Amino acid sequence: MLKKILSTVLALTLTAGSAAISAAAITIGDVNDDGSINVADISKLAAHIKGVRSLEGDELTASDVNGDGKISVTDLSAVAGHVKGIKDLGNSNTDVPAGKADELAKIVVDNESVWLDGINDKQSSMYGMGSNEMSFFDFDLDGTPELVSGGFWLGTHGANSFFIYKITDNGLEPVSVERNGYENEYLSRWRYVDFNSDLYYLYDEDSSEHYYYYIDHDYIDMGAPEQSFYSKISVSDGKIIIDEMEADPRAQGLESRLIEMDFLKFGEDLEDEYTGLSYDEKLDLIKDMIQKQLDTDVTKPDHSYEARLKALTEFRTTDEYDYNYSKYELCDINGDDIPELFISPADFHVSKVKVYFFNGSEYEYLGDYGESGCVLVDPENSYIITGWMGQGYNSRTVLKFDGQSVETVISFSDNDGATDKENEKYFKIDDEEVTRDEYYEKYSMYINDNVISVGPKDSF
């Protein structure tokens, strides 16, 4: 139901530790016993669960993270969460009081008129257009996320405006926003970019200063290179302070991580994901969103994102990079909770997607696949489907990705749309001709509703 958007980036200079639970000489989570818990352990766990390579002895003991006597995706998710810095193994999030998410969710739902009906009223008075979303984000890092609600277009300027509320025992209290010395009741983005894009967190180890900042993107003219504008976000005296910055703070070379934010749509004449629910359904939905924020430890960098950022930066210096067309996307296609990186140079017919996988320290190039800046993938079966289609001809090759390499599963080719003459048509599986029925029966086993198109999503 929720639109999961991988779009909030936290950058830190902190060093990630490798906390773990030890059982005698065995460290839970350290499946290969190399002294650290990393993507290699995820790969071994995933291979065992999928029946590719079985674990034995101490490896099995180290893999049973939740101690239920069996190895399952629950253990895999726990190890992956540790590696990504979301939640340490053995840390049941004791800093968060039990039931806190339930309490906060009840306040949000019981006061929904503030952010639900209230936003619509403010939107109408500001000549906005309906595109409302809500989410949660801990601006002041006090352990209780603020409610963020809005997202509509404001007037003719194209700004996205968001109202922010503190969740307190007395209800929802509005937080004012001061931008460049001027105070307002909402956070406004003026350069055609969603709030949930390009939001970063920096920690300067030398000065001990930490703050958020975000990037707005604008174009000088149609077809011209984009300009980027940087704004620092801090909290002072209960207000959110926005100050423009002269340059991109990422140039300082600070370590980075990527987390998820869930955005919930609501409002009249929109794809509404909230108002039609029962009271208990609303509580469960909001509680899950808040709990994800409570469980996220922003003090732990995600090294896989640091490597992703490096790969994107390196691509941006190549001749293939284009300001107007180049995009990228993250998609986990083998179920290990470590997303693969897809870089789409352009949307021209001959443009293939560059695919990278995380090898534990950096993103390693896997290959070029697909066409028109897109590639088909089937995350449920770990398939990459490459090939081309045009002028009635179709050629597809299904590749199985095991986390480090691919191998061919099956290939298809036909000219069904190229001619009306049945005696000129061909249908081939692995280069051997078959009947039309045999061909499409097999084809539908691999090219079906599980398949999604990946590549041109996020701008550089």
Contacts in CASP RR format, 6 or more apart in sequence:
PFRMAT RR
TARGET T0000
AUTHOR 0000-0000-0000
METHOD contacts of the structure
MODEL  1
MLKKILSTVLALTLTAGSAAISAAAITIGDVNDDGSINVADISKLAAHIK
GVRSLEGDELTASDVNGDGKISVTDLSAVAGHVKGIKDLGNSNTDVPAGK
ADELAKIVVDNESVWLDGINDKQSSMYGMGSNEMSFFDFDLDGTPELVSG
GFWLGTHGANSFFIYKITDNGLEPVSVERNGYENEYLSRWRYVDFNSDLY
YLYDEDSSEHYYYYIDHDYIDMGAPEQSFYSKISVSDGKIIIDEMEADPR
AQGLESRLIEMDFLKFGEDLEDEYTGLSYDEKLDLIKDMIQKQLDTDVTK
PDHSYEARLKALTEFRTTDEYDYNYSKYELCDINGDDIPELFISPADFHV
SKVKVYFFNGSEYEYLGDYGESGCVLVDPENSYIITGWMGQGYNSRTVLK
FDGQSVETVISFSDNDGATDKENEKYFKIDDEEVTRDEYYEKYSMYINDN
VISVGPKDSF
1 273 0 8 1.000
1 285 0 8 1.000
2 262 0 8 1.000
2 263 0 8 1.000
2 264 0 8 1.000
2 273 0 8 1.000
2 285 0 8 1.000
2 289 0 8 1.000
3 262 0 8 1.000
3 263 0 8 1.000
3 264 0 8 1.000
3 265 0 8 1.000
4 260 0 8 1.000
4 262 0 8 1.000
5 196 0 8 1.000
5 260 0 8 1.000
5 261 0 8 1.000
5 262 0 8 1.000
5 263 0 8 1.000
6 258 0 8 1.000
6 260 0 8 1.000
6 330 0 8 1.000
6 339 0 8 1.000
7 194 0 8 1.000
7 196 0 8 1.000
7 197 0 8 1.000
7 198 0 8 1.000
7 199 0 8 1.000
7 261 0 8 1.000
7 458 0 8 1.000
8 137 0 8 1.000
8 196 0 8 1.000
8 199 0 8 1.000
8 258 0 8 1.000
8 259 0 8 1.000
8 260 0 8 1.000
8 261 0 8 1.000
9 198 0 8 1.000
9 199 0 8 1.000
9 200 0 8 1.000
9 201 0 8 1.000
9 256 0 8 1.000
9 257 0 8 1.000
9 258 0 8 1.000
9 259 0 8 1.000
9 305 0 8 1.000
10 200 0 8 1.000
10 201 0 8 1.000
10 256 0 8 1.000
10 257 0 8 1.000
10 258 0 8 1.000
10 259 0 8 1.000
10 298 0 8 1.000
10 301 0 8 1.000
10 302 0 8 1.000
11 200 0 8 1.000
11 201 0 8 1.000
11 202 0 8 1.000
11 203 0 8 1.000
11 249 0 8 1.000
11 250 0 8 1.000
11 254 0 8 1.000
11 255 0 8 1.000
11 256 0 8 1.000
11 257 0 8 1.000
12 201 0 8 1.000
12 202 0 8 1.000
12 203 0 8 1.000
12 254 0 8 1.000
12 255 0 8 1.000
12 256 0 8 1.000
12 257 0 8 1.000
12 298 0 8 1.000
12 299 0 8 1.000
12 301 0 8 1.000
13 203 0 8 1.000
13 204 0 8 1.000
13 205 0 8 1.000
13 254 0 8 1.000
13 255 0 8 1.000
14 203 0 8 1.000
14 205 0 8 1.000
14 255 0 8 1.000
14 299 0 8 1.000
14 300 0 8 1.000
14 301 0 8 1.000
15 301 0 8 1.000
16 85 0 8 1.000
16 300 0 8 1.000
16 301 0 8 1.000
16 303 0 8 1.000
17 300 0 8 1.000
18 35 0 8 1.000
18 36 0 8 1.000
18 37 0 8 1.000
19 82 0 8 1.000
19 88 0 8 1.000
19 89 0 8 1.000
19 90 0 8 1.000
19 91 0 8 1.000
20 27 0 8 1.000
20 28 0 8 1.000
20 29 0 8 1.000
20 30 0 8 1.000
20 37 0 8 1.000
20 82 0 8 1.000
20 89 0 8 1.000
20 90 0 8 1.000
21 27 0 8 1.000
21 28 0 8 1.000
21 89 0 8 1.000
21 90 0 8 1.000
22 28 0 8 1.000
23 61 0 8 1.000
26 33 0 8 1.000
26 58 0 8 1.000
26 61 0 8 1.000
26 62 0 8 1.000
27 33 0 8 1.000
27 35 0 8 1.000
27 37 0 8 1.000
27 62 0 8 1.000
28 61 0 8 1.000
28 62 0 8 1.000
28 64 0 8 1.000
28 65 0 8 1.000
28 89 0 8 1.000
28 90 0 8 1.000
29 37 0 8 1.000
29 41 0 8 1.000
29 62 0 8 1.000
29 63 0 8 1.000
29 65 0 8 1.000
29 79 0 8 1.000
29 82 0 8 1.000
29 89 0 8 1.000
30 36 0 8 1.000
30 37 0 8 1.000
30 41 0 8 1.000
30 62 0 8 1.000
31 40 0 8 1.000
31 41 0 8 1.000
31 44 0 8 1.000
31 45 0 8 1.000
31 55 0 8 1.000
31 59 0 8 1.000
31 62 0 8 1.000
31 63 0 8 1.000
31 79 0 8 1.000
32 40 0 8 1.000
32 41 0 8 1.000
32 44 0 8 1.000
32 59 0 8 1.000
33 58 0 8 1.000
33 59 0 8 1.000
33 62 0 8 1.000
34 40 0 8 1.000
37 79 0 8 1.000
37 82 0 8 1.000
37 83 0 8 1.000
37 89 0 8 1.000
38 83 0 8 1.000
38 360 0 8 1.000
39 83 0 8 1.000
39 304 0 8 1.000
39 336 0 8 1.000
39 338 0 8 1.000
39 358 0 8 1.000
39 359 0 8 1.000
39 360 0 8 1.000
40 360 0 8 1.000
41 79 0 8 1.000
41 83 0 8 1.000
42 76 0 8 1.000
42 79 0 8 1.000
42 80 0 8 1.000
42 83 0 8 1.000
42 336 0 8 1.000
42 337 0 8 1.000
42 338 0 8 1.000
43 336 0 8 1.000
43 403 0 8 1.000
43 404 0 8 1.000
44 53 0 8 1.000
44 55 0 8 1.000
44 59 0 8 1.000
44 63 0 8 1.000
45 55 0 8 1.000
45 63 0 8 1.000
45 71 0 8 1.000
45 75 0 8 1.000
45 76 0 8 1.000
45 79 0 8 1.000
46 76 0 8 1.000
46 334 0 8 1.000
46 335 0 8 1.000
46 336 0 8 1.000
47 53 0 8 1.000
47 402 0 8 1.000
48 54 0 8 1.000
48 55 0 8 1.000
48 63 0 8 1.000
48 71 0 8 1.000
49 71 0 8 1.000
49 72 0 8 1.000
49 73 0 8 1.000
49 76 0 8 1.000
52 402 0 8 1.000
55 63 0 8 1.000
55 71 0 8 1.000
60 71 0 8 1.000
63 71 0 8 1.000
63 75 0 8 1.000
64 70 0 8 1.000
64 71 0 8 1.000
64 75 0 8 1.000
65 74 0 8 1.000
65 75 0 8 1.000
65 78 0 8 1.000
65 79 0 8 1.000
65 89 0 8 1.000
66 74 0 8 1.000
66 75 0 8 1.000
66 78 0 8 1.000
68 74 0 8 1.000
76 336 0 8 1.000
76 337 0 8 1.000
77 337 0 8 1.000
78 87 0 8 1.000
78 89 0 8 1.000
79 89 0 8 1.000
80 336 0 8 1.000
80 337 0 8 1.000
80 338 0 8 1.000
81 87 0 8 1.000
81 337 0 8 1.000
82 88 0 8 1.000
82 89 0 8 1.000
83 304 0 8 1.000
83 338 0 8 1.000
84 257 0 8 1.000
84 302 0 8 1.000
84 304 0 8 1.000
84 337 0 8 1.000
84 338 0 8 1.000
85 257 0 8 1.000
85 297 0 8 1.000
85 300 0 8 1.000
85 301 0 8 1.000
85 302 0 8 1.000
86 259 0 8 1.000
86 295 0 8 1.000
86 296 0 8 1.000
86 297 0 8 1.000
86 300 0 8 1.000
87 93 0 8 1.000
87 295 0 8 1.000
87 297 0 8 1.000
88 297 0 8 1.000
88 300 0 8 1.000
93 294 0 8 1.000
93 295 0 8 1.000
96 143 0 8 1.000
96 294 0 8 1.000
96 295 0 8 1.000
100 144 0 8 1.000
100 294 0 8 1.000
101 287 0 8 1.000
101 288 0 8 1.000
101 290 0 8 1.000
101 291 0 8 1.000
101 294 0 8 1.000
102 283 0 8 1.000
102 287 0 8 1.000
104 144 0 8 1.000
104 145 0 8 1.000
104 167 0 8 1.000
104 286 0 8 1.000
104 287 0 8 1.000
104 290 0 8 1.000
105 283 0 8 1.000
105 286 0 8 1.000
105 287 0 8 1.000
105 290 0 8 1.000
106 283 0 8 1.000
107 167 0 8 1.000
107 168 0 8 1.000
107 169 0 8 1.000
107 171 0 8 1.000
107 172 0 8 1.000
108 115 0 8 1.000
108 147 0 8 1.000
108 167 0 8 1.000
108 172 0 8 1.000
108 286 0 8 1.000
108 290 0 8 1.000
109 279 0 8 1.000
109 282 0 8 1.000
109 283 0 8 1.000
109 286 0 8 1.000
110 171 0 8 1.000
111 171 0 8 1.000
111 172 0 8 1.000
112 282 0 8 1.000
114 165 0 8 1.000
114 171 0 8 1.000
114 172 0 8 1.000
115 134 0 8 1.000
115 147 0 8 1.000
115 149 0 8 1.000
115 163 0 8 1.000
115 165 0 8 1.000
115 172 0 8 1.000
116 149 0 8 1.000
116 266 0 8 1.000
116 267 0 8 1.000
116 274 0 8 1.000
116 275 0 8 1.000
119 132 0 8 1.000
119 149 0 8 1.000
119 150 0 8 1.000
119 152 0 8 1.000
119 163 0 8 1.000
120 132 0 8 1.000
120 267 0 8 1.000
120 268 0 8 1.000
122 163 0 8 1.000
122 186 0 8 1.000
123 130 0 8 1.000
123 132 0 8 1.000
123 150 0 8 1.000
123 152 0 8 1.000
126 154 0 8 1.000
126 155 0 8 1.000
126 161 0 8 1.000
127 154 0 8 1.000
127 155 0 8 1.000
128 152 0 8 1.000
128 153 0 8 1.000
128 154 0 8 1.000
128 155 0 8 1.000
129 152 0 8 1.000
129 153 0 8 1.000
129 155 0 8 1.000
130 152 0 8 1.000
130 153 0 8 1.000
130 267 0 8 1.000
130 269 0 8 1.000
130 270 0 8 1.000
131 151 0 8 1.000
131 152 0 8 1.000
131 153 0 8 1.000
131 270 0 8 1.000
132 149 0 8 1.000
132 150 0 8 1.000
132 151 0 8 1.000
132 152 0 8 1.000
132 265 0 8 1.000
132 266 0 8 1.000
132 267 0 8 1.000
132 270 0 8 1.000
133 149 0 8 1.000
133 150 0 8 1.000
133 151 0 8 1.000
133 263 0 8 1.000
133 264 0 8 1.000
133 265 0 8 1.000
133 266 0 8 1.000
134 147 0 8 1.000
134 148 0 8 1.000
134 149 0 8 1.000
134 150 0 8 1.000
134 263 0 8 1.000
134 264 0 8 1.000
134 266 0 8 1.000
134 274 0 8 1.000
135 147 0 8 1.000
135 148 0 8 1.000
135 149 0 8 1.000
135 196 0 8 1.000
135 261 0 8 1.000
135 262 0 8 1.000
135 263 0 8 1.000
135 264 0 8 1.000
135 289 0 8 1.000
136 145 0 8 1.000
136 146 0 8 1.000
136 147 0 8 1.000
136 148 0 8 1.000
136 261 0 8 1.000
136 289 0 8 1.000
136 290 0 8 1.000
136 293 0 8 1.000
137 145 0 8 1.000
137 146 0 8 1.000
137 148 0 8 1.000
137 261 0 8 1.000
137 293 0 8 1.000
138 144 0 8 1.000
138 145 0 8 1.000
138 146 0 8 1.000
138 293 0 8 1.000
138 298 0 8 1.000
139 146 0 8 1.000
139 164 0 8 1.000
139 175 0 8 1.000
139 212 0 8 1.000
139 233 0 8 1.000
139 235 0 8 1.000
139 240 0 8 1.000
140 146 0 8 1.000
140 235 0 8 1.000
140 238 0 8 1.000
141 210 0 8 1.000
141 298 0 8 1.000
143 294 0 8 1.000
144 166 0 8 1.000
144 167 0 8 1.000
145 167 0 8 1.000
145 290 0 8 1.000
145 293 0 8 1.000
145 294 0 8 1.000
146 164 0 8 1.000
146 165 0 8 1.000
146 166 0 8 1.000
146 167 0 8 1.000
146 175 0 8 1.000
147 164 0 8 1.000
147 165 0 8 1.000
147 167 0 8 1.000
147 172 0 8 1.000
148 162 0 8 1.000
148 163 0 8 1.000
148 164 0 8 1.000
148 195 0 8 1.000
149 162 0 8 1.000
149 163 0 8 1.000
149 164 0 8 1.000
149 165 0 8 1.000
150 160 0 8 1.000
150 161 0 8 1.000
150 162 0 8 1.000
150 163 0 8 1.000
150 186 0 8 1.000
151 160 0 8 1.000
151 161 0 8 1.000
151 162 0 8 1.000
151 194 0 8 1.000
151 195 0 8 1.000
152 160 0 8 1.000
152 161 0 8 1.000
153 159 0 8 1.000
153 160 0 8 1.000
154 160 0 8 1.000
154 161 0 8 1.000
154 188 0 8 1.000
157 190 0 8 1.000
158 190 0 8 1.000
158 192 0 8 1.000
159 188 0 8 1.000
159 189 0 8 1.000
159 190 0 8 1.000
160 188 0 8 1.000
160 189 0 8 1.000
160 193 0 8 1.000
160 194 0 8 1.000
160 195 0 8 1.000
161 186 0 8 1.000
161 187 0 8 1.000
161 188 0 8 1.000
161 189 0 8 1.000
162 186 0 8 1.000
162 187 0 8 1.000
162 188 0 8 1.000
162 189 0 8 1.000
162 195 0 8 1.000
163 174 0 8 1.000
163 185 0 8 1.000
163 186 0 8 1.000
163 187 0 8 1.000
164 174 0 8 1.000
164 175 0 8 1.000
164 177 0 8 1.000
164 186 0 8 1.000
164 187 0 8 1.000
164 240 0 8 1.000
165 172 0 8 1.000
165 173 0 8 1.000
165 174 0 8 1.000
165 175 0 8 1.000
166 172 0 8 1.000
166 173 0 8 1.000
166 175 0 8 1.000
174 185 0 8 1.000
175 238 0 8 1.000
175 239 0 8 1.000
175 240 0 8 1.000
176 183 0 8 1.000
176 184 0 8 1.000
176 185 0 8 1.000
176 238 0 8 1.000
176 239 0 8 1.000
176 240 0 8 1.000
177 183 0 8 1.000
177 184 0 8 1.000
177 185 0 8 1.000
177 186 0 8 1.000
177 187 0 8 1.000
177 188 0 8 1.000
177 239 0 8 1.000
177 240 0 8 1.000
177 241 0 8 1.000
177 242 0 8 1.000
178 184 0 8 1.000
178 239 0 8 1.000
178 240 0 8 1.000
178 241 0 8 1.000
178 242 0 8 1.000
179 188 0 8 1.000
179 231 0 8 1.000
179 242 0 8 1.000
179 243 0 8 1.000
180 242 0 8 1.000
180 243 0 8 1.000
180 244 0 8 1.000
183 239 0 8 1.000
187 195 0 8 1.000
187 240 0 8 1.000
187 242 0 8 1.000
189 195 0 8 1.000
189 214 0 8 1.000
189 216 0 8 1.000
190 216 0 8 1.000
191 216 0 8 1.000
191 217 0 8 1.000
191 218 0 8 1.000
191 229 0 8 1.000
192 217 0 8 1.000
192 218 0 8 1.000
193 215 0 8 1.000
193 216 0 8 1.000
193 217 0 8 1.000
196 261 0 8 1.000
196 263 0 8 1.000
197 458 0 8 1.000
198 214 0 8 1.000
198 215 0 8 1.000
198 216 0 8 1.000
198 217 0 8 1.000
199 212 0 8 1.000
199 213 0 8 1.000
199 214 0 8 1.000
200 212 0 8 1.000
200 213 0 8 1.000
200 214 0 8 1.000
200 215 0 8 1.000
200 249 0 8 1.000
200 250 0 8 1.000
200 256 0 8 1.000
201 210 0 8 1.000
201 211 0 8 1.000
201 212 0 8 1.000
201 298 0 8 1.000
202 210 0 8 1.000
202 211 0 8 1.000
202 212 0 8 1.000
202 213 0 8 1.000
202 249 0 8 1.000
202 252 0 8 1.000
202 254 0 8 1.000
203 209 0 8 1.000
203 210 0 8 1.000
203 254 0 8 1.000
204 210 0 8 1.000
204 252 0 8 1.000
204 254 0 8 1.000
211 232 0 8 1.000
211 233 0 8 1.000
211 234 0 8 1.000
212 232 0 8 1.000
212 233 0 8 1.000
212 234 0 8 1.000
213 230 0 8 1.000
213 231 0 8 1.000
213 232 0 8 1.000
213 233 0 8 1.000
213 245 0 8 1.000
213 249 0 8 1.000
214 230 0 8 1.000
214 231 0 8 1.000
214 233 0 8 1.000
215 228 0 8 1.000
215 229 0 8 1.000
215 230 0 8 1.000
215 231 0 8 1.000
215 248 0 8 1.000
216 228 0 8 1.000
216 229 0 8 1.000
216 231 0 8 1.000
217 226 0 8 1.000
217 227 0 8 1.000
217 228 0 8 1.000
217 229 0 8 1.000
217 459 0 8 1.000
218 226 0 8 1.000
218 227 0 8 1.000
218 228 0 8 1.000
218 229 0 8 1.000
219 225 0 8 1.000
219 226 0 8 1.000
219 227 0 8 1.000
220 227 0 8 1.000
223 323 0 8 1.000
223 324 0 8 1.000
224 323 0 8 1.000
225 323 0 8 1.000
226 323 0 8 1.000
226 459 0 8 1.000
228 248 0 8 1.000
229 244 0 8 1.000
230 244 0 8 1.000
230 245 0 8 1.000
230 246 0 8 1.000
230 247 0 8 1.000
230 248 0 8 1.000
230 249 0 8 1.000
231 242 0 8 1.000
231 243 0 8 1.000
231 244 0 8 1.000
231 245 0 8 1.000
232 241 0 8 1.000
232 242 0 8 1.000
232 243 0 8 1.000
232 244 0 8 1.000
232 245 0 8 1.000
233 240 0 8 1.000
233 241 0 8 1.000
233 242 0 8 1.000
234 240 0 8 1.000
234 241 0 8 1.000
234 243 0 8 1.000
235 241 0 8 1.000
250 256 0 8 1.000
250 309 0 8 1.000
255 301 0 8 1.000
255 303 0 8 1.000
255 306 0 8 1.000
256 301 0 8 1.000
256 302 0 8 1.000
256 305 0 8 1.000
256 306 0 8 1.000
256 309 0 8 1.000
257 298 0 8 1.000
257 300 0 8 1.000
257 301 0 8 1.000
257 302 0 8 1.000
257 305 0 8 1.000
257 306 0 8 1.000
258 302 0 8 1.000
258 304 0 8 1.000
258 305 0 8 1.000
258 308 0 8 1.000
258 330 0 8 1.000
259 296 0 8 1.000
259 298 0 8 1.000
259 302 0 8 1.000
260 292 0 8 1.000
262 288 0 8 1.000
262 289 0 8 1.000
262 292 0 8 1.000
264 273 0 8 1.000
264 274 0 8 1.000
264 285 0 8 1.000
264 289 0 8 1.000
265 271 0 8 1.000
265 272 0 8 1.000
265 273 0 8 1.000
265 274 0 8 1.000
266 272 0 8 1.000
266 273 0 8 1.000
266 274 0 8 1.000
266 275 0 8 1.000
267 275 0 8 1.000
273 285 0 8 1.000
274 282 0 8 1.000
274 285 0 8 1.000
277 285 0 8 1.000
303 360 0 8 1.000
303 361 0 8 1.000
304 338 0 8 1.000
304 339 0 8 1.000
304 358 0 8 1.000
304 360 0 8 1.000
304 363 0 8 1.000
307 358 0 8 1.000
307 360 0 8 1.000
307 361 0 8 1.000
307 362 0 8 1.000
307 363 0 8 1.000
308 330 0 8 1.000
308 341 0 8 1.000
308 356 0 8 1.000
308 358 0 8 1.000
308 363 0 8 1.000
310 362 0 8 1.000
310 363 0 8 1.000
311 341 0 8 1.000
311 343 0 8 1.000
311 356 0 8 1.000
311 362 0 8 1.000
311 363 0 8 1.000
312 328 0 8 1.000
312 341 0 8 1.000
312 343 0 8 1.000
312 460 0 8 1.000
315 321 0 8 1.000
315 326 0 8 1.000
315 343 0 8 1.000
315 354 0 8 1.000
316 326 0 8 1.000
316 460 0 8 1.000
320 326 0 8 1.000
320 345 0 8 1.000
320 346 0 8 1.000
321 345 0 8 1.000
321 460 0 8 1.000
322 345 0 8 1.000
322 346 0 8 1.000
325 344 0 8 1.000
325 345 0 8 1.000
325 346 0 8 1.000
325 347 0 8 1.000
325 348 0 8 1.000
326 343 0 8 1.000
326 344 0 8 1.000
326 345 0 8 1.000
326 346 0 8 1.000
326 459 0 8 1.000
326 460 0 8 1.000
327 343 0 8 1.000
327 344 0 8 1.000
327 455 0 8 1.000
327 456 0 8 1.000
327 457 0 8 1.000
327 458 0 8 1.000
327 459 0 8 1.000
327 460 0 8 1.000
328 341 0 8 1.000
328 342 0 8 1.000
328 343 0 8 1.000
328 344 0 8 1.000
328 455 0 8 1.000
328 457 0 8 1.000
328 458 0 8 1.000
328 460 0 8 1.000
329 341 0 8 1.000
329 342 0 8 1.000
329 344 0 8 1.000
329 454 0 8 1.000
329 455 0 8 1.000
329 456 0 8 1.000
329 457 0 8 1.000
329 458 0 8 1.000
330 339 0 8 1.000
330 340 0 8 1.000
330 341 0 8 1.000
330 342 0 8 1.000
331 339 0 8 1.000
331 340 0 8 1.000
331 342 0 8 1.000
331 377 0 8 1.000
331 379 0 8 1.000
331 452 0 8 1.000
331 454 0 8 1.000
332 338 0 8 1.000
332 339 0 8 1.000
332 340 0 8 1.000
332 379 0 8 1.000
333 340 0 8 1.000
333 377 0 8 1.000
333 378 0 8 1.000
333 379 0 8 1.000
333 382 0 8 1.000
333 383 0 8 1.000
333 384 0 8 1.000
333 401 0 8 1.000
334 340 0 8 1.000
334 379 0 8 1.000
334 382 0 8 1.000
334 401 0 8 1.000
334 402 0 8 1.000
334 403 0 8 1.000
335 379 0 8 1.000
335 382 0 8 1.000
336 403 0 8 1.000
338 358 0 8 1.000
339 358 0 8 1.000
340 355 0 8 1.000
340 356 0 8 1.000
340 357 0 8 1.000
340 358 0 8 1.000
340 366 0 8 1.000
340 401 0 8 1.000
341 355 0 8 1.000
341 356 0 8 1.000
341 357 0 8 1.000
341 358 0 8 1.000
341 363 0 8 1.000
342 353 0 8 1.000
342 354 0 8 1.000
342 355 0 8 1.000
342 356 0 8 1.000
342 375 0 8 1.000
342 454 0 8 1.000
342 455 0 8 1.000
343 353 0 8 1.000
343 354 0 8 1.000
343 355 0 8 1.000
343 356 0 8 1.000
343 455 0 8 1.000
344 351 0 8 1.000
344 353 0 8 1.000
344 354 0 8 1.000
344 373 0 8 1.000
344 374 0 8 1.000
344 455 0 8 1.000
344 456 0 8 1.000
345 351 0 8 1.000
345 352 0 8 1.000
345 354 0 8 1.000
345 373 0 8 1.000
346 373 0 8 1.000
347 372 0 8 1.000
347 373 0 8 1.000
347 374 0 8 1.000
347 456 0 8 1.000
348 372 0 8 1.000
348 373 0 8 1.000
349 371 0 8 1.000
349 372 0 8 1.000
350 371 0 8 1.000
351 371 0 8 1.000
351 372 0 8 1.000
351 373 0 8 1.000
352 368 0 8 1.000
352 369 0 8 1.000
352 370 0 8 1.000
352 371 0 8 1.000
352 373 0 8 1.000
352 375 0 8 1.000
352 386 0 8 1.000
353 368 0 8 1.000
353 369 0 8 1.000
353 370 0 8 1.000
353 373 0 8 1.000
353 374 0 8 1.000
353 375 0 8 1.000
353 454 0 8 1.000
353 455 0 8 1.000
354 365 0 8 1.000
354 367 0 8 1.000
354 368 0 8 1.000
355 365 0 8 1.000
355 366 0 8 1.000
355 367 0 8 1.000
355 368 0 8 1.000
355 369 0 8 1.000
355 375 0 8 1.000
355 384 0 8 1.000
356 363 0 8 1.000
356 364 0 8 1.000
356 365 0 8 1.000
356 366 0 8 1.000
357 363 0 8 1.000
357 364 0 8 1.000
357 366 0 8 1.000
357 401 0 8 1.000
357 403 0 8 1.000
357 404 0 8 1.000
358 364 0 8 1.000
359 404 0 8 1.000
366 401 0 8 1.000
366 405 0 8 1.000
366 406 0 8 1.000
369 375 0 8 1.000
369 384 0 8 1.000
369 386 0 8 1.000
369 387 0 8 1.000
369 399 0 8 1.000
370 376 0 8 1.000
370 385 0 8 1.000
370 386 0 8 1.000
370 387 0 8 1.000
370 388 0 8 1.000
371 387 0 8 1.000
371 388 0 8 1.000
371 389 0 8 1.000
373 455 0 8 1.000
373 456 0 8 1.000
374 453 0 8 1.000
374 454 0 8 1.000
374 455 0 8 1.000
374 456 0 8 1.000
375 384 0 8 1.000
375 385 0 8 1.000
375 386 0 8 1.000
375 453 0 8 1.000
375 454 0 8 1.000
375 455 0 8 1.000
376 384 0 8 1.000
376 385 0 8 1.000
376 386 0 8 1.000
376 447 0 8 1.000
376 451 0 8 1.000
376 452 0 8 1.000
376 453 0 8 1.000
376 454 0 8 1.000
377 383 0 8 1.000
377 384 0 8 1.000
377 385 0 8 1.000
377 451 0 8 1.000
377 452 0 8 1.000
377 454 0 8 1.000
378 385 0 8 1.000
378 446 0 8 1.000
378 450 0 8 1.000
378 451 0 8 1.000
378 452 0 8 1.000
379 450 0 8 1.000
379 452 0 8 1.000
380 450 0 8 1.000
381 400 0 8 1.000
381 450 0 8 1.000
382 400 0 8 1.000
382 401 0 8 1.000
382 402 0 8 1.000
382 403 0 8 1.000
383 398 0 8 1.000
383 399 0 8 1.000
383 400 0 8 1.000
383 401 0 8 1.000
383 409 0 8 1.000
383 446 0 8 1.000
383 451 0 8 1.000
384 398 0 8 1.000
384 399 0 8 1.000
384 401 0 8 1.000
384 406 0 8 1.000
385 396 0 8 1.000
385 397 0 8 1.000
385 398 0 8 1.000
385 399 0 8 1.000
385 446 0 8 1.000
385 447 0 8 1.000
385 451 0 8 1.000
386 396 0 8 1.000
386 397 0 8 1.000
386 399 0 8 1.000
387 395 0 8 1.000
387 396 0 8 1.000
387 397 0 8 1.000
388 394 0 8 1.000
388 395 0 8 1.000
389 395 0 8 1.000
391 418 0 8 1.000
392 415 0 8 1.000
392 416 0 8 1.000
392 417 0 8 1.000
392 418 0 8 1.000
393 413 0 8 1.000
393 414 0 8 1.000
393 415 0 8 1.000
393 417 0 8 1.000
393 418 0 8 1.000
394 412 0 8 1.000
394 413 0 8 1.000
394 414 0 8 1.000
394 415 0 8 1.000
394 416 0 8 1.000
394 417 0 8 1.000
395 411 0 8 1.000
395 412 0 8 1.000
395 413 0 8 1.000
396 411 0 8 1.000
396 412 0 8 1.000
396 413 0 8 1.000
396 443 0 8 1.000
396 446 0 8 1.000
396 447 0 8 1.000
397 408 0 8 1.000
397 410 0 8 1.000
397 411 0 8 1.000
397 412 0 8 1.000
398 408 0 8 1.000
398 409 0 8 1.000
398 410 0 8 1.000
398 411 0 8 1.000
398 412 0 8 1.000
398 446 0 8 1.000
399 406 0 8 1.000
399 407 0 8 1.000
399 408 0 8 1.000
399 409 0 8 1.000
400 406 0 8 1.000
400 407 0 8 1.000
400 408 0 8 1.000
400 409 0 8 1.000
409 446 0 8 1.000
410 429 0 8 1.000
410 430 0 8 1.000
410 442 0 8 1.000
410 446 0 8 1.000
411 428 0 8 1.000
411 429 0 8 1.000
411 430 0 8 1.000
411 431 0 8 1.000
412 428 0 8 1.000
412 429 0 8 1.000
412 439 0 8 1.000
412 442 0 8 1.000
412 443 0 8 1.000
412 446 0 8 1.000
412 447 0 8 1.000
413 426 0 8 1.000
413 428 0 8 1.000
413 431 0 8 1.000
414 425 0 8 1.000
414 426 0 8 1.000
414 427 0 8 1.000
414 428 0 8 1.000
414 439 0 8 1.000
415 424 0 8 1.000
415 425 0 8 1.000
415 426 0 8 1.000
416 425 0 8 1.000
416 427 0 8 1.000
416 436 0 8 1.000
419 425 0 8 1.000
425 436 0 8 1.000
426 433 0 8 1.000
427 433 0 8 1.000
427 434 0 8 1.000
427 435 0 8 1.000
427 436 0 8 1.000
427 438 0 8 1.000
427 439 0 8 1.000
427 440 0 8 1.000
428 434 0 8 1.000
428 439 0 8 1.000
429 438 0 8 1.000
429 439 0 8 1.000
429 442 0 8 1.000
434 442 0 8 1.000
END
